[in-house]
Amino acid sequence: MRHWRNETSGLAMTTPERAVEMRARVRDFDWALTSIGPPDKWPESLKLMLNVILDSGFPMSMRWGPDLIVLYNDAYAPLLGDRHPASLGKALRDVWPEIYGKLGALHHEILRGDRASFFAEDHLWRIQRHGVPEDARFTISYSPIPDPSAPNGIGGILATAFETTERVRNEKTLQVLTEQLEVEVQQRTRERDRIWTVSEDLLGVSNFEGYFLSVNPAWTNLLGWTEDEIKSLHISELRHPDDASAGIAARARLAQGVQTVRIENRFRHRDGSWRWLSWTMTADDGLIYVAGRHITAEKEASAALRESDRQFRSLVAGVTDYALYMLDPAGTVASWNAGAERIKGYTAEEIIGRHFSEFYTADDKKSGVPNRALSIAAATGRFEAEAWRVRKDGSLFWANVVIDAIHDETGKLIGFAKITRDITERRNAQEALERAHQQLAQAQKMEALGQLTGGVAHDFNNLLMVVSGQAQTLMRRLTDQKNIRPLEAILTAASRGETLTRQLLTFARRQPQNPRTVSLGRTVMAFRDVLSSSARGKIDLQVEISPEAWPVSIDIPEFELALVNLVVNARDAMPEGGSIKLTGNNVTLRGTETVEAIKGEFVALAVSDTGTGIPPELLTRIFEPFFTTKTAGKGTGLGLSQAYGFARQSGGTITVASKLGQGTQVTIYLPRSHAPVAVVAPTEAANQSAGRGETILVVEDNPEVKSVAVTLLEQLNYRTVAVDNAKSALNLLATGTPVDLVFTDVMLPGDLDGMALAQAIGKKHPRVAVLLTSGYAKVLAGRHGLPILRKPYQVSALAQAIRATLDPHPAENEQGQLL
């Protein structure tokens, strides 16, 4: 097979290698000299039918227009004899002048619609074959070709011819044989035997009951059955079941006296396959004489041609996934398919004749994108891009666009072929995948930062404990103000360091928490004055917490610190003033709204400002510890980190939405709590009463921290015993040594940490009280009903915690925890 494109007509055709002469002649012919004009002006029906006849291996001709201009294929050329190739492009009257009187009148009747068509079998046609005139027989047909632009809706006539010379000759031979059978038996037998033996056609005699009485060797050659097998089989055992009705009807016509009957049907080969046969049958003296020609190849070729034509038409008519259309050199739409109508929304009537820039956005049209695309395609032969395109209803879709330049044989640009695909869903899927990758990377980065920060803060807390503890010890011993003032400075610095480590541990989600279930609205309103003072200046602070907001379980001091951090950040983003709005509403998350993909019922607490906004490239870093865009001395870069850690440690998360010049909204999602709402009582005055000589077992693996703890406890009038780990503490208790309280760090070396030690003491020594201390705890002690004292601690807090644990009625909060 080869492919040929008629660039002038825009027709792409596929044809066998042998059918190339007429294709070339049609392509090279100067049609502008004829009444049908140049190919680029031809109607689609003419182009389509020309493709059909040029692709066909059957003799086919087309006569077009009032002058009946003749076009034909390679198979038809031999029928013209020496009139070929001069007949191409001539009027019918000039091709067949000797018969035009009748032939022309017949054609014009069909053009006017006065005659539907014309068909004749075994038409006698004198042709030139190998330079010698010959009488040949053809079955011919003249059919109208519809064309909406032509008078009466008929643009031309399709003429087909099928040579039946051989069949007619066989029929005459059979007829002669039949006539001679009655008068010349011997001669008929000799003649029949010769034809019978050498003929490739199937010859036979059967009765009207459906049994063959004799058959020639061609039956065995073609169908594989022996003559005796064929005689023993009823015709219904040889003939295809679907062809039975036609065969029965043919026998009936012969019985009624019809001289000759022709049919086509399938006969079964001995191997079970089928062969198509064309039969000529005649009856005489109660017998049926048949001659069958093998036409399987012709049938298959004809079926393949019909299927190819059907597939081509279905492809053109049914493509809906692609917008396929043509543009003229200026970009005007010249054709439109069903896919274009589906994707873009325009019908062919609405869009053909309009410029293709209709499909581009206003910004693209303003910047000259449509014309630039055509220029690139014209210069390079092809343009391809992905971008937003506009449908008829104004909606946008993401399109893959290909524009191919089309040139004629001289290289002149005659237009463009354009293919558009709607790939919006694919783009959305790619963007969703990219967002998921970014979210995973962000989560992994924050987790890694949390682990690093938590470890640093834990070690720093121990250092602060030593510095603060030793300073407090000296403070209690010294009276000279000159010595006391430096110690006060040390304690102030240690306090600031404590605040920093507290924020770092909150970010790392390792700050010991004392959660309680509270009403969010009441908690925020009780803290509103502090928030207002934090906002200060020309800032309008609005609080709108829904009265229907669900209870939440939070560590109140950490919550207040997070809220202050968010308000201060919002304030700093509005140096010229503005408004800060706090809102709280119930939401149900389905896992797609946040990076952490959390699900369930939450209260969304949003802090919105009207400030300068955050650049998009910084949004992924704002929660990192020590990251800040403020000038030196204006912030530590820990405020948002603390808020992030608080939200995550509370079982929720935090999100940020921001637009430059419009403001920022930070939203904390806190899980709904179904526990009873706690009543928050005012903080009691610190109880710094001294000890009464009770014995306290100190369990601490850090020597410096252990020394500070022992010193502070002894200053508070307690007796102390100190060990390095939980196993040593249990061994000491097992000896019966009297101990009133075990003061243990949560983080201990060995198999047992402080929590496990407390649980073991509760089982083996239930009368011994336990007080935990830590500046770093993955497991919240309060959830196990155990009091915990945060490191680093002041001596006053240590005194209060010891008494609260030892006394029968400790000053505890609602969950039995010490602050």
Salt bridges, closest charged atoms under 4 A:
GLU7 OE2 - ARG5 NE 3.99
GLU21 OE2 - ARG25 NE 2.99
GLU21 OE2 - HIS84 NE2 2.88
ASP28 OD1 - ARG27 NE 3.31
GLU44 OE2 - LYS47 NZ 3.85
ASP55 OD1 - ARG23 NH2 3.02
GLU98 OE2 - ARG83 NH2 2.49
GLU109 OE1 - ARG115 NE 3.26
ASP114 OD2 - ARG112 NE 2.84
ASP122 OD1 - ARG167 NH2 2.52
ASP122 OD2 - ARG262 NH2 3.60
GLU134 OE1 - ARG129 NE 2.78
GLU134 OE2 - ARG169 NH2 3.33
ASP135 OD1 - ARG126 NH1 2.82
GLU163 OE2 - ARG129 NH2 2.68
GLU171 OE2 - ARG167 NH1 2.73
GLU171 OE1 - ARG262 NH2 2.37
GLU191 OE2 - ARG194 NH2 3.66
ASP193 OD1 - ARG192 NH2 3.19
GLU227 OE2 - LYS231 NZ 3.12
GLU229 OE2 - ARG270 NH2 2.74
ASP242 OD2 - HIS240 ND1 3.84
ASP243 OD1 - ARG266 NH2 2.97
GLU264 OE1 - LYS299 NZ 2.94
ASP271 OD1 - HIS269 ND1 3.08
GLU298 OE2 - ARG293 NH1 3.60
GLU307 OE2 - ARG310 NH2 2.52
ASP309 OD2 - ARG313 NE 2.97
GLU350 OE2 - LYS392 NZ 2.57
GLU358 OE1 - ARG354 NH2 3.23
ASP364 OD2 - ARG389 NH1 3.98
GLU384 OE1 - ARG382 NH2 3.71
GLU386 OE2 - ARG426 NH2 2.96
ASP404 OD1 - ARG382 NH1 3.15
GLU409 OE2 - ARG27 NE 3.61
ASP422 OD2 - ARG391 NH2 2.62
GLU431 OE2 - ARG427 NH1 3.02
GLU447 OE1 - ARG509 NH2 2.85
GLU544 OE1 - LYS581 NZ 3.49
ASP555 OD2 - ARG790 NH2 2.83
GLU558 OE2 - ARG502 NE 2.61
ASP572 OD1 - ARG571 NH2 3.03
ASP572 OD2 - LYS630 NZ 2.69
GLU601 OE1 - ARG672 NH1 2.94
GLU624 OE2 - LYS445 NZ 2.57
GLU624 OE1 - ARG621 NE 3.44
GLU694 OE2 - ARG803 NH1 3.19
GLU700 OE1 - LYS791 NZ 2.92
ASP724 OD1 - LYS706 NZ 2.28
ASP745 OD2 - LYS791 NZ 3.16
ASP807 OD1 - ARG692 NH1 3.59
ASP807 OD1 - ARG803 NH2 2.72
GLU814 OE1 - ARG516 NH1 3.64
